[in-house]
Amino acid sequence: MKPPTPSPLTLDQLNVAALDDAVHWLDGVYEHSPWIVRAALAQRPLKTLAQLQYVCTQVVDGAPLQAQLDLIRAHPELSGKAMVANSLTAESTTEQASAGLTHCSAEEFATLQQLNADYNARFGWPFILAVRGPRGTGLSRSEIIATFARRLQAHPEAERHECLRAIHRIAALRLNALFGTTPEAGNAVWDALEDLATLSEPAYAAQGQLTVTYLSDAHRACAARIAQHMRDCGCDSVHIDAVGNVVGRYESDSCLRTSSGRKGPKTLKKSKALLTGSHYDTVRNAGKYDGRLGIYVPLACVLALHQQQRRLPFALEVVAFAEEEGQRYPATFLGSSALTGHFNPAWLDQVDAQGIPLRQALQDAGLDPDALPALQRNPADYLGFVEVHIEQGPVLHALNLPLGIVTAINASARFQGEVIGVASHAGTTPMGQRRDAACAVAELALFVEQRAAHDGDSVGTMGQLQVSAGSVNVVPGRCQFSLDLRAPTNAQRDRLVADVLQAAHAICARRGVTLTLTETLRASAAPSAPQWQARWEDAVSALGLPLHRLPSGAGHDAMQMHTAMPQAMLFVRGENGGISHNPLESTTADDMQLAVDAFTHLLAALAHEIDTANTTATPHPSPTLHAP
Ligand SMILES: [Zn+2]
């Protein structure tokens, strides 16, 4: 006789139950595959639901390939024979019904059957998709069909990983249901970002695309919407500054005591602020989370504090930076540069593709270029800067980890290069007598690939390779290329650059071609401040998740803030292989919830540190951590 599953189930019950009972309770979390939860439960006690989910993913990752394939094949086809025959598991029936798959039109049903057949023929297993989607409320049938058609083109190995990721996502949603858990804050962040993403430049909006470039009408509308969201969350003050940043502040307890005229403790100094935020401008045809996630995760914390009527011994200043992506003007990081005092007045004369100078664009938007210098913050007023950002890469996704600790924003160097050889007849010039410019560049590209890989965490890319005026029957006489090299420290970047330049010259000398290389950018690494990185690590550990430290290959506002104050970043896993700067960029409401939980933990720990240091101040109640 198996004991009935408690409803809702709690981790305490799960941790103390007999193994067979616990396995029975989690029956159905992984379709017809109880071996996964059995192995995961062997690692009890489990601290959080997130830990249970992660441990399950590790069991599957550690299983032989055949077991992984069996797990995939234990799943029914979407809208397939099992559904028609009414032989799905209860969980699958609910999920397929939530996506409306039980109400397909005849045409949709036929399309799905064809996709099922093609997919099975190509991969040899059924297509797996978490049809409840990243928000948990169900994907539309058209979204499902589009995803199905896209993934049919994937590389088999990548697709196997994607199926396993979908299975873990399905399991996470089933666990949420068993434990009666809803990611309330994550859902709220999700919904706010959906709301913000309705504002896009008309030419792109017409194609269903998100594009918000600096000071466009859509950009100004976003600023107004963010300001409204900040007020709704309970920020004490909200304003749009001279560069277009939206700044919301949630004041400290001491500030309120002083301003309300009540007498604070004698030793009380004006409390500092924690600065946080990210950018709200986008690339063209962007995802909805790049930058914006880092605005709304801290706002969810402000909302919780406001609802609990709690104050921290420091102010929280959330900045939605106006410009980071460099889409409209050559200069980038305009929003954060204004705060660090690095906004170069010469940038005001830069023109966009329409010939509109930045100064005029600011004035047209009702902003005052003369007020820019006054935006510079005094670092003494701040504790530091923290930024939450979607990873924009595949690392956390591949590790099945929702959060990652950023160690540094990579140093980078960029070059534009040109190799000149001899454009000769493709038919008559023997291989040993050629001066092929493209082959020299190709050899260099392979060297860059190997040399960067050798470091483990360096990256090297030649994204532009052009044989201008090339012809099918002419040996390339000229090849232009770009070179982008990045590494977590300046020293590592410099060694990489030196080796690549040396190889470039050696390759060209040996091949008898001429090389010119122009350095176009050299940016210093922004290592995370150890103390702040440690605070993120404590927060992630408190969620029961293992720490994964990684450098940021992409530039972020934190890189600019680094010039003024200590900074550290937290990465949130991206779905769809971590793709970014692409409409497929995605994350889940559950991962957003974990980011809010981590941020909440960081605030509580910081409050505790400050209260402990300032023993004359009254002890401060810590904000409570959100479930789980
Ligand atoms: Zn970004």
Residues whose N, C-alpha, C, O or C-beta is under 5 A from the ligand:
A	BS01	ZN	D290 G291
